[in-house]
Amino acid sequence: MRLRCAINEPLPTNATFDLVTDPWLPCRRPDGVIEELGILTVLSRAHALAGLSGELPTQTFALTRLLLAVLHSAIDGPRDLDDWQRLWEAETLPVDQIENYLDRYRDRFYLVHPTTPFLQVPDLRTAKGETSELSKLVADVPNGEPFFTTRRADAITLSFAEAARWLVHIHAFDMSGIKSGAVGDPRVKSGRGYPIGVGWSGSLGGVLLEGRTFKETLLLNLVADTPEFRRDPETDRPVWERPQLTAAEEVPGGRTPTGPVDLYVWPSRRVRLVRTGDRVTSVLIANGDKLTPQNMHLYEPHTAWRRSQAQEKKAGASTPVYMPRKHDADRAIWRGLQSLLPAGDRQAGDAADSLAPGVVEWLGVLTYERIVDRDYPVRVRAIGMTYGQQESSVTDVIDDALALRAMLTQRDAGALVGIAVSGVEVAEAAVQAVGNLAGDLAAAAGGDGTGRRSRVMERAYARLDQPYRSWLLTLTPEAVELDLKAEWQRTVLEIVRDEGRELLEDIPPAAWEGRVVRGHVLTAAHAADRFDRAVREALPLAFAQHAGVPA
């Protein structure tokens, strides 16, 4: 049974900032102009907007998931492919349904409210009545690291719109560590809330699909209930349809999520914003509902998954245990393409070694059924946050994107995916060869080439980045596989040849004489010969029509 709010109940006189209508979501128009809009206006104009534009990519991720939770709940679906297709083919989203739904839960969408403030606990307090500076809330002001930001942590105040955005973000991406001990939370010991992990989205390698308009973006991420993916509209409910948050967990010891909508706005923290006039001046943040990531792949569609043998042994599990595949800050999204595509799922015995994100699987179904055109240009966006020791600090925010044709997301697109993955593999082998050349030349001169090797490989990958993304868009069933592979290998050859030439033109004199390394004499000539052989082995099709690399 869903909780319902009376539509026409009088609004408390001290309730303010209605997230349904007041402007707070930063939206990007097709002309690039950013304007702030309320939830209802964004969803009403989604077909005419390009997308959201948060202050951090992680904020965009969290706000998009909030809107998905509203849309899923407002339409009680989509129930099946036909339901989804009607939404896709309509000019706009079903505004009347959305408005009626938001009216039913209006009291839960006020940032300031005496009893039901949005994503907050109205009477949250510590035994000593402390609150914290807003650097605890604003992710671009690292605690204790003020030199990383232009804001002064002790001078921050926020407008209601800013505070609302960071409120959504803190539930999604807050770091772990000791929190304020809230009165009424039985987990508190000696006035402290001990770590329960990062916010739910912080445990993911976030993946969003982006379309040509924000309406298309929302629908591409609006996964229906399928045999492979559990989403029951009757039971999957967002936080504002559940009992009002209190200092304690809703279910002592934690509860199982009801589905993706529940996860999109999972209350990882207990928060109270403190205001002075029309500005938020401080905040209280305590632990919320704990959630562990093991085997959430049936509910969480916005991340890839990896099978964890370590988790299986730890739990004594007789069935596979899957964990979210987090992004690597040092690795561009195209280099991990295989883990993002259903046809790239790797098998280990009877269970897959990895699983593609649910939203990508869903697009594959839509493409296979010809509901979405096979040539549809979808943008796969990778967003995530990396944390430091014990996940108690933020070290990096990841934001990368890769454009590809929707046909690559089909599970039966193994041949095309194989070509795309082989392109990554030959590039990595060729970059490894030029990295080894840098290391060998340094070793031949009597030095340690570790640093130079890393720099050369990083530069080579950077130069390959845009060419690979462009080449990926040329992959079609009509193209000849050998021609596609040869074209890419020639591109890689040109880049690594250039990198190799620079290294060989700047050889230290001592490298010509060489030295004994691991029991063998290593000279510049040996290094060049090894490089030549490695590149020829990595890029055989490039050498069918072209001369070799510098030696």
N, C-alpha and C positions, 0 to 999 in steps of 0.2 A: 504494500500500500504506500503510495507516495504522499508525502506531506504537502499540504496545500495552504497557501496564504490567501486570505480573503482579499478580493480585488479592490473593494472600495473602503477598506478600513481607513480611518483618519490617520494621516501621517503624524508621528510625534513631532512636536514643535522644535525639538533639538536634533532632528535628523537632517543631514545635509549631504550634498555631493552625491547625486544619483548617477551611478555608473551606467545605467541604461540610456540616459539622455544627455548628461553633462559630458563635455568633450574631455577625453583623457587618453584615447588610443591613438598613437601617432601613425597616420596612414599616408602612404605615398600615392599620389595621383600619377596618371600616365605621363604628365609633363614634368615629373620629378619633384613637384612641390609637395611639402609635408604639411598636413593639417591634422589637428586632433579632433576626434569624433567619439560620440558615445557608442555603446554596444549596438543599439538598435539602428543607428544611422550607418554604422560600418556594414552591418549585415544587409541593410536595405540597398546600399550603394556598392556592394561588393563587386558587382559586374562592371562597375565604372572605376574601380580602384586597382592599382598595380599590386599593392600588398601592404604589410605593416613595416614599420621602420623603427624598431626599439633603440634605446640608448646603447644597448649591447646586443649582439646576435642572440645570446641566451634569453634576453628579454623578449625578443621577437618570437622565439620558440615557445616560451611560456604563455605569452599573450595569444598566440595562434591556437594553442591547445585549449585555452580558456574559451575562445570563440567556438571551437569545435564541440566543446562540452555543451555550450548553449544550443548550437544548431542540432546536434544529435538529440538532445532532450526535447527541443521545441517540436521536432517533426516525428518524435517517437520512432526513429529509424535512422537510416534507411533499412527496411526490412529485408529486401532482396534486390536482385539485379534490376528488375523492372522499376522498383521504387527509386533506385539510384538513377536510372536512365531518365526518368521523368524530371528529376532535379537538374541533370546535366543539360537536357534539351530546352529547359525553360530559360527565358531571358533573364529572370531575376530569381533570387532565393524566395521561398514562400514567406513573404513579409508579414502577412496577417497571422499566420501560425506563430511566427517568432514573437510578434508583438503581444499576442494573447498569452503566450507562455511567460514572457517577461513580466507581464502585468500580474500573473498569478504569484510570482515570487518577488515582487517589487521590493518588499521590506528587506529582503536578503541582499539587495544590491546597493545599499547606501554605505558609503565609506564611513560616515559618522552616523551612529544610531545608538540609542540608549540600551537596546537589548539584543539587536542582531546586526552589528556592524560587519561589513563584508570581510570574510576570511579572518576575522578577529574574535577575541574573547573580551566582552565589554568590561568585565571586572577583573581582568588578569592583573595580578600583583605579586610581588615578592614579600617575604616577611618583613623586610626593612623598607619597603616602598620605593626601591631604586628603579630608575629607568636608565637607558643607555643613549649615547650620542648616535646620530643617524648613520655614522660610518658602519655600524653593525647591519644596517639595512641596505645601503647603497653599495653595490658590488664593485664599482670603479673607485672606491676609496678603501684600499686594503688596510685593515687594522694594523697599526704599528709601522706602516710603510708609507708615510705621507709624501715621500719624494716621488712616488709613482703617479701622482695626480696633481691637477691644478686646483682642486678643491681643498680648503682647509677643514679637516674633520671636525674641529671644535666649533666651526662657524656655520655648519650646514643647517639650513631649514629647507623644507620642501613644500611646494604647492600641493594641493589635494591630488591633482592629476599625476604629478611625479610620484607622490607617495603611493598612489594606487598601483602604478606600474611596478614599483619596487616591492610592494606587498605581494603581488602575484609571483614575482621573481624569487623572493626569499623562500616561499613554500617550495618552489621548483628546484632551486640551485644553491640553497644555503650550505655553507661548509659545515663540517662536523665540529666536534670539540665540546667543551663544557658550556652549558647555557645557563641563563638565569633560572633559579629554582622557583617555580610558581607555586603559590599556596593552593592546595587542592590537588596537586599531582602527587600520587603516592610513590612515584619513582624518585622524587627528590630526596637527597641525602645531604645533611649538613648545609642546607641552603643552596645546593647545587643540582643542576640537571646534567647528568653524565651522558656522554656521547651516545647517540642512536644512529649515527651515519648522516650522510649528506641528504639534501632534498632529493625526492624521487628522480627528477629529471637529471640531476647531477650524477646519477649512477648509470646513465645511458650514453651511448654514442648516438646522439639525436639525429634523426633523418626526417626531413620534410620534403614532400613533393611540391614543386611550384609550377603553376600553369601560366597562361597568358594574361589572366586577370586574377584578382583575389578571389572571386567566386569560384573559378576553376581550381585555384589552390586549395580552398576549403573543401571542395567536393572530392578532389583527388586524395585527400587525407581522411575522408568520411567513409570509413570501412563498414560494410554491412555485416550482419551475422551470417557466417558461412560455416560449413562443417570443419574447415581448417582453422577458423578463428572465432572465438567465443565473444559474442556481443548480444546479450538479451535485453532489448529495449525495456522490457517490463521490470527488470531488476537492477540494471546498471544505472546508478543515480549519481549526480554530482553533489558536491558538499552542500550547496544551498538547498537541496531537497532532503538533506539528512538533518537530524537533530542539531540544534545550535551548539557550536563548539564550546567546550568548557576547558578548564586547565588540564583535566585528566584526559587520557585516551578514551575514545568512544567505547571501545571494548578493551578492558584491562588485559594487557599482554599483547595487544595488537589484533587486527582483524584481517581477513582476506578481502582484497578488492572485489567489487562486483563486476568490473569490466573496464574497458579503456576509458570511458567517460569519468569514472571514479578516479582513475589514475591521472587524468589530465589536470585535475585540480586537487590532487591529494594533499591534505593538510599536514605537511611534514613538520610544521612548527605551530606554536601558539603565539599570537602576536597581539599587541595593543599599541596603536598609534596614539601619541600624545600631541595635542595641538594647542596653539596659542592663537586665538583669532582664526584667521583663514590660512594659517601655516602649520605644518607638522614640524614639531621642534625636537622631539625625542621619541624613543621606541622601547618597548619591552619585548624581548624575544625569548621564548622558552621551547622546550621540546614538545613535539606534537605526536602524531601517530607514526610509529616505527613501521618500516616496510623493508623486507629483504628481497633481493633481486632474483633469487633462484627460481627458475621455471616460471617466470612471468610472461613467457613468450606467447601464451594463448590469450593474454589480455593486452599486452603492450605492443602496439604496431610501429612505433617510431624509433626502432633501433634494430641493428643486426644482432645475432646471437651466436655464441660459441659453446661447444660442448666442453665441460670442465671435468676432466678425470679426477682432479684434486678434490673438487666438491663431492663427487660421487663416492670417493674413498672416505672422505671426512664424515659424510652422512650415512655411510654404509648402504647407499642406494642400490637397488636392483634395476633401476631404470635410468636413462640419461638425465643429467642435470645440465641445464643451459643457463649461461650467464650473459648479460649484455656485453656486446663487443664495443668497447669504448674506442674513441678516435685517438690516433697517434698525432700529437702536435707537430712532429717532424716528418710526417708522411702525407703527401697530397692525396686527396680522395681517389683520384684515378688509379693510384698504385694499389688501392685496396678494392678495386672494382669487383673482383670475384665474390667477395663477401656480401655485396649489395644486391646481386642479381640471383633470382630463384634458380635459374639453370646452372649457376655456379656453385650451388650447395654441394659440399663435399661429403661423401659417405664414409663412415667408419663402421664396418659391419652392417647391422640392421638399422642403425640410427645415423642420422646426418651429423657430420662433424661440425657443421655450421648452418645457420638459418638466415635467410634474407629478411629484411624488415617487412613487417606485415603490410605496410602501405605499398611497398613495391610488389609484393605478391598479389595484392588486390588490383593494382594497375595491370598486372599481367593477365588476370582474369578478365578485366574489362576490355583489354586489347584483344585477347583470344576470342571473346564473344562479339567483337567488332562494335562494341558500344563506344569505345574510344578508338580513333583512327590509329593504325599501326605506325604511321609516320608522325604522330603527334609529338612535338618537341617538348619533353618534360625536363625540368631542371631538378636534379637530386641535390638537395642542400644538406650538408653535414654541419651540425652545430653541437658544441659540447663545451664542458668546462673541466679543466684538470686541476687537481688539488695537490698540495704538498704533503709533508709528513703527517701521518694519521688523519689525513683529509681535513686538517684544521686550518688550512689557508688556501687561497686561490693562487695558482701559478700561471694559468693561461686560459684564454678563451679561444676556441677553435671555430672557424667559419670558413667553409669551402663549398664549392658547388660544381656540379658536372652536368652539362647538357647532353641528353641522349634521346634517341627515338624510342617511343613507347614499346615498339616490338621487342626490344632487348629485355624487357621485363617479363616476357612470357616464359613459362617453364619449359616449353618446347623449342625455345630459341637457342638450344645448346650449340649449334654450329656457329651462329653469329657471336654468341658470348665467348666461345672458344677462340675465335679470331681476336676479339677484344682483349681477352686475358693473355693470349700469346703475345700481343703487342706490348703489354706490360712486362712480361717475362723477358723478352729480348732486350727491351730497354734497360731493365735492371741488370742483365748480364753484361751489356755493353758499358754501362756506367761503372759496374764493378771492375771491368777491365781497365778503364781509364783511371779509376781510383787506385788500382794495383800499380799502374805505371807510376803514378805520383809517389806512392809509398816505396816502390823499388828504386826509383831514382834517388830518393832521399837516403835510403838504406845504403845504396852503392857509394854515396858520398860520406858515409859514416854517421848519418844523423837518424833521428826518429821521425818517420814520415807520417805519423798518425794524424797530426793536425792538418797537414797539407792534403793528405788523402781525403779527409772528411770535407774539407773546403772545396776541393775539385769535384767530388761527387755531388755535393749540394748544388754547386753551380751548374753541373750537367743536368741534374734533375730539373732545375729551374728553367733551363733552356728547352728542355723537352716538354715542359708542362703544357704550354699553349698548343704546340703542334699535335700532341696526342689528343687533346680535347677536340681540335678541329678534325683530325682523322677519324675519331670515333663517330662523328656525325655522318661520315660517308659510308658507314657500314649498312648495307641493305641486302636483302636476299638476292637481288638481281645482280649484285656486283660479283666479280670473279674472285674467289678466296685468294688464289695465288697472287693476283695483281694487288689486292689490298695489302697482303703481307709484305710483298716486295716494295710497295710504295712506302710503307712505314719504316721498313728496315733501311731503305735509302736515306730517309730523313734522319734516323738515328745515327747512321754511319757518318753523315755530314757533320753532325754535332760533335760526336766523340772524336772524329778525325781532327776537327778544329781544336778541341781541348787537348788532344794528344800532341798536335803540332806545337801548341804553346809550351807544353811541358818540355818537349824535345829541343826546342829552340833556346831553352833557358837551363841547360844542364850544368851543374857545378863542375868545375875542372876535376875535382877528386872523383867524381862518378865515373869518368872514363877509365881511370885506373882500377877503380872498384875496391871491394873488400870481401872477406869471407863472411857469409851469412848462412847460418844453419848448416855449416859444413861444406858450402859450395861458394865458389867465386861468383860474385854478382857485380856486373859492370853496367854502364848505361846501354851498351849494345845488347846485353842479355835482357835488360828491361824492355827495350824497344821490340826485340824479337818476341818476347812473351806477350806483349800488348798486341802485336800484329796477329799472332795465332789466336789469342782470345777473342778479338773482334771478329775475325773471320769465322770462328766457330759460333759466335753469338748471332751473326747477321749473314748467313749464307746466301740468302736471296739478293742481298744488296751487292754481292760480289759477282753475281751472274752477269751483270752488265757494266760493272764499275771496277776500276783499279783498286788496289789495296790501300791500307792506311799508311801513314808515314812510318818509316823504320830507320 
